[in-house]
Amino acid sequence: MERKVYKKKQQKQQKFEHFEEQKEIQNDWGKLEQVWKQKEQPRVIYNTEQDLLIVEENEQQVDSSNIKMSRIILWFRNDLRLHDNPIINYAIKHPAKNKQVIPVYCFDPRFHGRKVKEFGTSKCGLVRQRFLMESIENFRHNLEKIGSKLLVSNDKPEDFIKNLIDKDCENIVVYQKEICSEEENVEKNLEKSVADAKFQKFWGSSVYHVQDLNFKINQLPRVYTSFREATSDVNVRPLFPDPKKDQLPFVLNPNAAIVEASVYMPKLEDFGFTQEQISKGKDQRSVIEFIGGEDAALKRFKEYVYETNAVSHYADTRNELLGALGSSRFSPWMAVGSISPRYIYHKVKEYEAKNPLYQKSTKKLIDEVFWRDWCRFWALKYGNKIFGVYGYDFERGSSMYKWDTNPAIIKRWREGTTGMPLIDAFMREMNSSGFMSNRGRQIVASYLVLDLNQDWRFGAYHFEDKLIDHDVQSNYASWNFAGGIGPSKVLRFNVLKQSRDHDKDGEFIKLWVPELRNVPTEYIHEPWTMPKNAQEQFGVIIGETYPKPIQCAKYTQQGSADYQSKPNYQNHRQVFTASSDGSHREKKFYQKKNP
Ligand SMILES: Cc1cc2nc3c(=O)[nH]c(=O)nc-3n(C[C@H](O)[C@H](O)[C@H](O)COP(=O)(O)OP(=O)(O)OC[C@H]3O[C@@H](n4cnc5c(N)ncnc54)[C@H](O)[C@@H]3O)c2cc1C
């Protein structure tokens, strides 16, 4: 009797705490309900072919006879490199007799130091901000080595670049085209505000040039394997030559504002990070030390491919959770453009020609790099639909899913306090080091969306905040795929099986979840099954020093009672049994609609 009363009291208390926590988060995040009802984020959707991007190719047919001086403003974005850079190549090849080349980078306040209230995240978290600033510093240094400079500003590009226009010159603003609408809006604003200039835009962020695809973008094959088959004959363009000293002549007599911007570099504090956060520095447990910049990117490439020959075992080790050489870890540098995807392609192909024995691995690595292309083209085809709660096919998605937005669960997932050791280790690794393996990303995404039934966008926005390799296209497309609203079969992972398969002895878990460091292997994957006396012996009390697992019928009947299975659980099972190209799922859907 006494026990019953105590239990009831405890449940009431838990309920109250849960409610309080929820209230707090709800206040923080704004009206979650509104978010839930929102079909899509307010971004432009590409509907027709006219809406689709047209990339202008530079014909370089400038009649410079009447032009006193050409001022070429190179606006850098996610292309922070000297090698294989189309906009640098444009400036070098520009035929004007007299030219000034002004490289510029803007820490746009719409992307830096900004919170995304609806999802309770930052647009660019501390670890990524630091990595990006290192990338800019290194890029500036490399530009200076060839006699140029880099102007850096905290203003919006449309506000900063208009001040660089010289009425006595022919002004040309050159930049690499982005394809998602927030980035495109910046381009539009820039073109509006800098009316006196010409604009040249280049494609430069994928292995294939978008204009070389042998289909129109709205005919992009539905699944990745078909995309690879369809593009197997497409040539990858050669690399642009590296710029040489004095090929990018800077302004001869710069004004005071230009001089100031050529040495300016913001501090992390300027983006709202506190001294306490900043002083923690980089996490030494990171899988490798990620240092931003082209120098570090090329060094990593050299190390991974030539010095350690690690690329030779990529196919077998790519899912390893610990150690520097399992997978390439190129993604953070690719995200900011410090290494060109075409460079990776051509150099790995060269290596492959000399080392045919390792083809299994080199082909696999290149295949993964093409996944990145696929994500880009997918985003280009579907535009803003990839940000919508039900992805590219709202009708289909909404007939299959009804996700929750439980703030307490989302918070625990984000912080790595779910009570599921592998999930917590992955999440803490990402929060702290800015990186998580591909396998980790798949598992935590599957857990959040398919096991805990939470709106995938709360995961995607968190990734955008924390990952140093965040790339809009790869991130949102991958979340679409992981959440079951992409075209292919959705992979539903069993966290406990993955934990045993990929972290047999719990080494990775113990590294990132030190509360469990003394727990023996037999309990490390499911510590809640440990008897009380063992918990005391191994220095962890479940529910006190390490949380009870979020209740999820698949893994445990116990837990903190804050998650209840939803009836639409069945839908996920249907998805799980879908055929590999998704046709089964589609058939089922259409059968349901048109019996
Ligand atoms: C939910 C989710 C979110 C993701 N978000 C991002 C993101 O924001 N930025 C990002 O670059 N990748 C993202 N990925 C893809 C992938 O996880 C990372 O590219 C990979 O883990 C990076 O590690 P690596 O460089 O060692 O990759 P490797 O295995 O060495 O692969 C080489 C390169 O190929 C590309 N690549 C590999 N796998 C993928 C993939 N599945 N999709 C797209 N490109 C791939 C990357 O550029 C990578 O650097 C995400 C995956 C998931 C499941």
The ligand as a Gaussian input file, in Angstrom:
#p B3LYP/6-31G(d) Opt

LIG

0 1
 C       21.172000      12.852000     -41.124000
 C       22.443000      13.122000     -41.903000
 C       22.915000      14.424000     -42.031000
 C       24.079000      14.687000     -42.766000
 N       24.532000      15.978000     -42.869000
 C       25.634000      16.245000     -43.610000
 C       26.121000      17.569000     -43.744000
 O       25.557000      18.531000     -43.228000
 N       27.251000      17.763000     -44.476000
 C       27.905000      16.730000     -45.085000
 O       28.935000      16.966000     -45.734000
 N       27.445000      15.484000     -44.987000
 C       26.345000      15.194000     -44.274000
 N       25.905000      13.904000     -44.165000
 C       26.572000      12.861000     -44.967000
 C       27.719000      12.101000     -44.284000
 O       27.325000      11.676000     -43.026000
 C       29.001000      12.921000     -44.156000
 O       29.321000      13.507000     -45.387000
 C       30.170000      12.020000     -43.737000
 O       29.898000      11.439000     -42.495000
 C       31.437000      12.818000     -43.648000
 O       32.487000      12.024000     -43.179000
 P       33.729000      11.709000     -44.102000
 O       34.231000      12.971000     -44.710000
 O       34.693000      10.916000     -43.317000
 O       33.042000      10.851000     -45.237000
 P       33.629000       9.746000     -46.206000
 O       32.932000       8.484000     -45.891000
 O       35.095000       9.734000     -46.178000
 O       33.111000      10.215000     -47.637000
 C       33.841000      11.133000     -48.461000
 C       32.987000      12.340000     -48.765000
 O       31.814000      11.958000     -49.480000
 C       30.713000      12.778000     -49.089000
 N       29.686000      11.927000     -48.478000
 C       29.866000      10.744000     -47.859000
 N       28.672000      10.221000     -47.492000
 C       27.739000      11.103000     -47.883000
 C       26.315000      11.137000     -47.794000
 N       25.612000      10.143000     -47.238000
 N       25.656000      12.208000     -48.285000
 C       26.329000      13.231000     -48.867000
 N       27.684000      13.238000     -48.986000
 C       28.371000      12.198000     -48.506000
 C       31.247000      13.768000     -48.067000
 O       31.565000      14.956000     -48.728000
 C       32.490000      13.058000     -47.539000
 O       33.455000      13.935000     -47.038000
 C       24.760000      13.618000     -43.409000
 C       24.275000      12.316000     -43.262000
 C       23.137000      12.070000     -42.511000
 C       22.657000      10.647000     -42.373000

